């Protein structure tokens, strides 16, 4: 079974899409041949010896064979370029393929579990020969060789699926080793433990299927990007001259090596707009080259030569930090009318903040009015990717 694990982000791949597909196809074919051969050998030995545990292990190899077929199809489809209906490409098909594999594995696991229960209720001694032991030892050696082969190839193309398959091959080594020891102990002490060994195999198979399905669902639903990656992108942007702040960096995963990102950067409102645009354009190109990410930047002009706004920004930032130092503020500006002073700004609130949005707004406004009673705050609050915005005219809260 494929243990679908998330890979760490890697700076731009040096292998072309065509080469990546060729390696993926070659690895899949090797997996097909090896697992089909092991399945045929083990199913024959399992039926001849009457061992449900060996049959379960054979089915485990059959699921690996099915996984290799789906991985092969996955590499073919996910390598297709973007088209009119799929402007972000087809790389996410790899996740769908893994979900199909998981369903197949779960079905096999439950069927084997039922057979193992029957064998526990009506136990029989297994007819074990030297060929039985030789089959298990051969399987262990072949899976070790396959593990190292997968590891080498996965490093070449940084493939999630091949890395997962390598870990699966290593887990198969321990499963076969455990089965070998269990059968030996049963033979030595005359115990009919074959049904129990088969049940353990079925539990292992079901657990594998659930793990794949859960982790695949995380990718399909969307999960947080690698924090180290976000930090590297932030550092690259903030190091550029003319950039005074960064917020709302969102990275979208559309499959292996297929990332899109958006962010807001703060620039001097007094600077020529063409100069600011050139800075943003340069950043977008540099991120594309260094990280293989399609980045789109939004320009937020800030007034650096407004002493009153700067004074209020410092005061409000201190008030916010006194509530929670992990809350960050951005897009701060002021508007004046004959009746009152309006403070308009955004807050990024961490997940573990227990205060509600209403409580945060009320506390900040109460603190601000201690400084200047005739003041009103319009606060947009971001939690994860859900935003609550206050309408400047009506004062109503709108969620998006």
N, C-alpha and C positions, 0 to 999 in steps of 0.2 A: 504494500500500500504506500501511497505517496504521503509523506508527512509534510504538509504544506506550510512551510515556515517562511517568515518574512526575512528578506535579505537586508543587510545594511546598505545604505546608499553609497554609491561609488562614483567618484569623479569620472567624467565622460569616458564612455567605452571606446576602446581603440579598435574594435572589431566591427566590420560592416554588418548590416542587417542580413545580407545574403550569406555571409560567412557564418553568422550566428545560427541561421536557419539550417545550414548544411551540417554544422556540428550537432545541433539538436536532433536532426533527423538521424544522423549516424548513431548517436547515443541511444535513441529510441529503438532503432533496429537491433542493436546489440542486446538491449534489455528484452526485446521481444523474443529473440532466439534463445537466450539463456533461460528465461523464465518459462517459456514453452517447453524446453527440454527438461527442466527440473519438474514441471508439473506432470509431464508424461511419465517420467521415471517414478515419481513418488506416488502417483495415483495407482500405478501398476503394483508397486510394492505394498501400498496400503490395502488394496483389495486382496492380494495374495496372502498377506499376513493377518488380515482381519482387524487392522489397527485403525480405529477412528481418528486417533491423533495424527497418524501419518496422512490420512485422507485430508484432515483439516490443514495440515502443512502444505499439502498439494494444492488445495484451494487457495491458500495464502499466495502461492506462486502464480496461480491462475489470476488472482486479483492484480498481482504485479504485472502480469502479461496484459491484462485489460488496461491498466494504468499506462503502460508503454504505448498502447495503441492510441489512447486519448491524448497523451503527450505528443505523439507524432502528429496527430491531426491539429493539436493546439499550436505547435510550431508553424505549421503550414498556414493556418488561418490568422494567427496573431501577427505574422510577418507581412500580411497584406498592407499596402499603403492606405492612407486616409482616402475616403471617397465622399460623394455628395451626402449620403445618408449617415456616414460615420466620420465626421470631420476630425475626430481625435484619434483615428486609427482603430485597429482591432486587437490591440495587445491585451485588453481585458478578457478576451476569450479564454486565456490561460486560467483565469479564475473560475469561469463557467465550467471548463473542462474538469477542473479539480472537484467541483461540486458533483458532477456526474460520477466521477470515480468514487467519491465518498458514498453516494447512494448505493452503488453496486457493491461496495465493500460491506456496508451495513446489512444488505440483503444476505450476502454469503455468510456473514458472522452469525446472524440469527438462525439460519438454516442449519449450520454446523452445531450451534448450541442445542437445538432440538434433538439432533442425532446423538450428541454426546450424552444428553440426559437419558435417552433410551439405553445407551450403553452402560450408564451408571446403575440404572434400575435392573438391567439384566447383564451383569458383568461376565466377560469371558476372557480367558488368558490369550494373549497374542502369540501367534506363531512367529518367533523371531529367529532369523538366520543371519549368517555373516553378511548376506547381501543387504539386509535391512540396515545394519550398522554402517556398511560401506556407503549406502545411499545418503545417510545423514552426514557422514564425514565428508563425502564429496560435496554435498550441498553447502556445508560450512566453508570449505575451501573456495568454492566457486563464488559464494557471496562476499567473502573477504576480498577476492580479486576484483569483483564487480564494484565494491565500495571504493577502492582506490582508483579505479578507472573513472567512476562518476566524479570523484573529488577533483581529479586532474582536469576533466573536461568542464566542470562547473566553474573552475577558476578562470578558464579561458574566456567564457562568455557571461559570467556572473548571472547564471540562470537560477531562478527561484525553484523551478520544478526539478532540475537536475540535482541541486543541493539537497532538496527534500528526498529525492529518490536515493541519494547516497546514504542519508541517515536511515532510510527505510531498510536498505541492504544491510547496514550494520546491526539494526535491531533484529533482522532475520537471523543473523549469525547467533545472537544470544538465544533466540527462540529455539533454533535447531539444537544448540548446545544443551539447553534445558530439557528438550524433548529426549535427547540422547541419554542424558543422565537419568531421567525419569524411567525410561524403558529399561535401562540397565538395572536400576534399583528394583523395579518390578520383577525382572527376571531372576535376580539374586534371591529376593525374599519371597517369591511366588505370589506376589500381590497383583490383582487385576486393577491397575491404576490407569489403564488406557483411556477409559471414559473421562476420568478427571483431567488427564492431560489434554484430551480433546476439548473439554470445557474451558480450560485455561487458554487454549489457543483461540477458541471462539470469542472469549472475553477480550483477548488482545486484539483480535480483528475488529470487533465492535468498537472498542476504545479508539483504535486507529481511524475508523470511519468518522466517528463523532469529532475527533480532533481536527481532521481535515475539513469537515463541514463547518465547524465553528470558526476556524481560522480563515477559511475561504469567505465566509459570510462577512467577516471583519473587513476584508479587502473590497468586497462588492458594496457594502454599506458605506465604506469610507472610514478611515481612522487617522489619528494624528500623524503628521509626517515626522521623520527622524529629527530629533531636537538638535543634534549636531549639525545636520544639514541646514536647518533654519538659522542657526547661529552663524554658520559660515557665510550664508547669503546676507544676513544682516550686517556682518562685519565688512563685507565687500562694499555694500551700499553706503554705509555710514562713513567709511574712510574717504569717500570721494569729496573733493572740495565743492562747496555750494549746496551740500545736503545737510539740513539741520535737524532732521528727525525722520523716523520710519515707524509705521504702524500698519495694522491690518494685513500682515503678510500671510497669504493663504496659498498652500501648495496642494495641487490636485494630482492624484495618482491615476493615470489612465492605462496602467499596465507596466510591464517591465521596461525600464529605460524610456518611459513616455510620460513626462511630467510637464504640467503647466502651472504657472504661478501668477498671482497678482499681489500688488502692494501699493500703499500710499507713501509718498515721500514728501517731506516739507522743504520748500525752497523759499528764498528771499523774494517777497512780493515786489520789491524795488528792482530786482534784477531783470534784464531783458528776457522776455519770454522765450526767444529763440535760443539764447544761451542756456536757459534752464532745460529746454527741450533736448538740446544736444547732449547735456549731461545725462539725462534719463535714457536717451537713445544709446549712449555709450555703455551705460550700466546693463541695459537689456542684452546688448551683444556680448558683453563680457560674461554675464551669467550663462548665456547660451553656450559659449565656448568652454567655460570651466566646469559647468555642472550638467550640461545637456538638458537645460530647462528652458521652456518658452515662457519668458517673464514679460508681463505687461505692467507698467508703472503708471500710477495716477499722481498728478502734480497737485500738491496742496500749498498754495502761497501763504506765507505768514508775514505779518508786519513786524519787522525787527526794530523799526524806528518809532515805536509808539510807547513812550515811557509809562503811561497810565495802564495800557494793556499788559505790558511786561510786569508791572507791579502787581496787578491783579492775578496774573498767571502764577507768579511765585507764591502769592498768598493762598490761592485755591489749591495749588499743588501740595503745599504744606498741610492744608486741612484734609485733603484726600489721604495723604500719607499717614496722618495721625489716626485715621480709621483703619487703614490696611496698607502697609508699605508695598504690597505686591500689586495694588491697583495702579495702573498707569493712565496718564491723562494726555490727550493730544487734540489737535484742531481747536485750540483755544482762541477765542476772539471776543470782542465786546461791541455792543451796539448801544448808542445813547438815544434817548428820546426826552421830551420835555418832562415826562412823568417819572421815568425810572432808568436805571442802568441794567442792561441785559448782559449776562455772562453766558456764552454759548461754548460748549466743549463736549468732548467724548471721553468715556472711561472704558478701559479694558479691565474687566473684572475676572479674577481667577475662579476656577470651578469650585474650590473649597470655601469660598466666601459664603457665610451663612445668612448674611443680611439679604433681604429681598431688594429688588430694584427700587421699590417705593420707599423703603427704609433708608437706603443710601441717599436717594434724592432729598428726602426730608431732612436728614442729618446735615448734609452739605449746605442746603439752603438755610437751615437754622443757624449754622456757624457763620455763613457769609453775611447774614442779616445782623449778626452781632457787630460786624465791622461796618457795614453800611446798610441801614434798614430799608432804604428805597432801592432794593436790588432784587432781580429775579433771575433764576438759573434755568437754562434750557440744556438738559443733560441727556446725551445719547449714550446708552449703556450696551456694551458688547459682552456677551457671555458665550464662549465658544464662537459659533458662527450665527447666533441669534442676536438680533439687534432691536432695541427699543429706542425709538426716536420721539422726541417731544416736538410737536408742531409749534412753530414760532408765532403763529397767528392765534390758533385756538387753544393751545396748551395741552391738546389731547395727546395721549401716548399711543404710538403706532408701532406694531411689531412686524418684523420682516425676517 
